[in-house]
């Protein structure tokens, strides 16, 4: 791979062979809100050659406190379109397929069969499609890293990698574990989660939003760190780093 100003610092740390692997990799990121957009940022800046980003949501005023695509100038725009334009402005060598659609449970398998990604980042925040995406990745032996709940928490030092079986203090993770167990899956799903209990007083009912019935209050740094850790995990795995 040609080492230029864009990737020279990455090459110093990871080496040219790792850059070649990243440039030849295709990563699918489902969900590009508070968590997923930061994962996309890491992947694009690290030199991933192809990204498919999927999210049916548009930028809303309530996103401005924490979401990477959220600016006053982007209100009302599809989040995937904003992120595609952002990537073109910072990593023009990255090919981006932006799909402004919500992923339903029945979409997961056909989407994976069509795209054939090398790695999947799950940043979906509704249980049914999240579980099915995980399940379909396991069936196809596609490497995956999944985000659990980032809302309602303040302490970034409590965020960690774990197997889904070892998560706690997380209602989303509990629901995912229970659904996966019904399919015979009890371990083998790598996740990012926080061991900090969520602050129940920050819970907000969101029946009027698609695919969500509730959400916690959120500060800028928690979802950002979740996303950074998701992206870092993918880059390290694709390049064979031992951490």
C-alpha atoms as one frame of an Amber mdcrd trajectory, in Angstrom:
protein
   0.000   0.000   0.000   1.093   3.549  -0.713   2.016   5.292   2.540   0.991
   8.948   2.367   0.166  11.710   4.818  -3.274  10.234   5.534  -2.068   6.900
   6.858   1.578   7.583   7.748   0.980   7.717  11.517  -1.109   4.548  11.430
   1.631   2.835   9.414   4.236   3.764  12.024   2.299   1.854  14.674   0.623
  -0.979  12.781   2.921  -1.444   9.791   2.260  -1.526   6.031   0.943  -5.107
   6.004  -1.779  -4.147   8.487  -2.725  -1.182   6.315  -3.085  -3.514   3.344
  -5.447  -5.723   5.342  -7.531  -2.752   6.417  -7.684  -1.358   2.889  -8.924
  -4.725   1.632 -11.587  -5.126   4.323 -15.312  -4.472   4.232 -17.030  -3.583
   7.512 -20.780  -3.305   8.018 -21.944  -0.887  10.735 -25.616  -1.060  11.657
 -26.688   2.020  13.594 -24.817   5.323  13.219 -26.181   7.323  16.131 -24.406
   8.194  19.375 -22.377   4.961  19.425 -22.170   3.723  15.853 -21.023   6.975
  14.260 -17.894   7.012  16.414 -17.159   3.436  15.369 -17.500   4.546  11.742
 -15.120   7.434  12.409 -12.456   5.101  13.825 -12.810   2.664  10.944 -12.618
   5.313   8.238  -9.639   7.090   9.791  -7.871   3.744  10.259  -7.971   3.055
   6.533 -10.810   0.556   6.110 -11.310   0.266   2.370 -15.062  -0.290   2.303
 -17.809   0.616   4.744 -21.513  -0.111   4.586 -23.437   2.040   7.062 -27.104
   1.401   7.807 -29.513   3.567   9.804 -32.992   4.849   8.997 -32.895   7.810
  11.374 -32.439  11.500  10.616 -30.580  14.043  12.719 -32.822  15.536  15.411
 -32.274  18.429  17.849 -32.058  15.962  20.759 -28.983  14.412  19.085 -26.919
  17.602  19.297 -25.495  16.886  22.751 -23.679  13.678  21.746 -23.976  12.393
  18.182 -21.170  12.868  15.677 -23.414  13.602  12.653 -25.540  16.060  14.634
 -24.979  19.729  13.841 -27.440  22.575  13.474 -26.595  22.515   9.770 -27.467
  18.805   9.441 -30.813  18.750  11.276 -33.345  16.683   9.349 -30.746  14.981
   7.164 -30.340  11.186   7.166 -27.528  10.266   9.532 -25.930   7.901   7.036
 -25.782  10.638   4.405 -24.092  13.014   6.838 -21.538  10.361   7.768 -20.888
   9.468   4.132 -20.111  13.117   3.353 -17.916  13.340   6.449 -15.917  10.267
   5.421 -15.458  11.603   1.891 -13.969  14.751   3.430 -11.511  12.910   5.712
 -10.845   9.525   4.101 -11.656   9.859   0.401 -10.153   6.462  -0.358 -12.874
   4.717   1.651 -15.820   3.453  -0.399 -19.050   4.055   1.506 -22.420   2.458
   0.865 -24.916   4.517   2.894 -28.315   2.879   3.417 -30.964   5.050   5.026
 -33.205   2.313   6.354 -34.030   0.615   9.627 -33.041  -3.037   9.861 -35.898
  -5.346  10.778 -35.236  -8.819  12.150 -36.146 -10.438   8.841 -33.671  -8.209
   6.986 -30.559  -9.380   8.823 -29.847 -12.651   7.024 -30.479 -11.416   3.458
 -28.442  -8.270   4.159 -25.447 -10.321   5.295 -25.751 -12.683   2.332 -25.855
  -9.759  -0.069 -23.026  -7.715   1.437 -20.711 -10.496   2.665 -18.852  -8.217
   5.101 -15.573  -9.179   6.735 -16.728  -7.779  10.080 -19.962  -6.425  11.558
 -20.435  -3.692  14.139 -23.830  -3.873  15.840 -24.925  -0.525  17.262 -28.671
  -1.232  17.100 -30.618  -0.140  20.171 -33.777  -2.223  19.733 -33.766  -5.814
  20.894 -35.420  -7.882  18.159 -33.343  -6.782  15.135 -30.212  -6.639  17.306
 -30.584 -10.246  18.413 -31.334 -11.445  14.901 -28.311  -9.649  13.442 -26.112
 -11.280  16.071 -27.685 -14.675  15.468 -27.304 -14.475  11.700 -23.648 -13.436
  12.042 -23.015 -16.443  14.281 -24.690 -18.767  11.793 -22.467 -17.447   8.993
 -19.345 -17.235  11.167 -18.998 -13.518  10.425 -16.956 -11.744  13.150 -19.039
  -9.272  15.124 -18.735  -6.813  17.991 -21.949  -5.594  19.621 -22.740  -2.519
  21.707 -24.856  -2.841  24.803 -26.519   0.109  26.564 -24.627   3.418  26.867
 -27.438   5.554  28.284 -28.017   6.547  31.880 -24.341   6.286  32.857 -21.557
   8.755  33.647 -18.355   6.832  34.454 -16.208   6.035  31.387 -13.852   3.878
  33.474 -16.611   1.254  33.809 -16.768   0.516  30.070 -15.181  -2.771  29.030
 -15.088  -5.654  26.578 -16.762  -8.883  27.637 -18.603 -11.928  26.433 -22.366
 -11.398  26.424 -22.614 -14.092  29.113 -20.516 -11.988  31.497 -22.463  -8.704
  31.267 -24.388  -7.251  34.202 -26.173  -4.038  35.266 -27.465  -3.664  31.709
 -31.102  -4.177  30.769 -30.374  -4.318  27.038 -27.690  -6.954  27.553 -30.056
  -8.971  29.753 -32.755  -8.932  27.074 -30.233  -9.898  24.385 -28.899 -12.770
  26.530 -32.390 -14.094  27.115 -33.340 -13.979  23.422 -30.069 -15.581  22.340
 -30.491 -18.329  24.921 -33.808 -19.230  23.298 -31.794 -19.902  20.117 -29.261
 -22.014  21.987 -26.600 -19.302  22.220 -25.195 -18.636  25.679 -21.636 -17.478
  24.931 -19.405 -16.425  22.071 -20.681 -12.888  21.405 -18.146 -10.128  22.081
 -19.679  -6.914  23.386 -18.850  -3.491  24.757 -20.784  -2.766  27.949 -20.660
  -0.682  31.113 -20.704  -2.278  34.548 -22.122   0.965  35.976 -25.832   0.647
  36.845 -27.945   3.064  34.801 -29.563   5.952  36.626 -33.229   5.030  36.591
 -34.366   8.597  37.149 -33.080   9.461  33.658 -35.382   6.963  31.910 -37.552
   8.423  29.145 -40.443   6.626  27.461 -40.256   6.976  23.677 -43.272   5.164
  22.305 -43.521   7.708  19.505 -40.110   6.755  18.032 -39.672   3.861  15.579
 -38.289   0.641  17.084 -37.796   2.193  20.559 -40.043   2.226  23.609 -37.626
   3.800  26.073 -34.303   5.577  26.319 -32.034   6.928  29.048 -30.583  10.378
  29.313 -27.119  10.425  27.777 -23.962  12.511  28.113 -21.510  13.095  25.229
 -18.603  10.958  26.375 -20.240   7.593  27.142 -21.606   6.672  23.679 -18.478
   8.141  22.103 -16.239   5.823  24.119 -18.477   2.850  23.334 -18.096   3.618
  19.628 -14.348   4.159  19.837 -13.958   0.784  21.535 -16.107  -0.921  18.904
 -13.988   0.520  16.104 -10.724  -0.257  17.882 -11.761  -3.869  18.380 -12.445
  -4.319  14.670  -9.164  -2.729  13.584  -7.142  -4.755  16.079  -8.818  -8.022
  15.079  -8.479  -7.392  11.343  -4.772  -6.598  11.721  -3.978  -9.362  14.206
  -2.927  -7.076  17.040  -2.452  -8.621  20.454  -3.901  -6.373  23.145
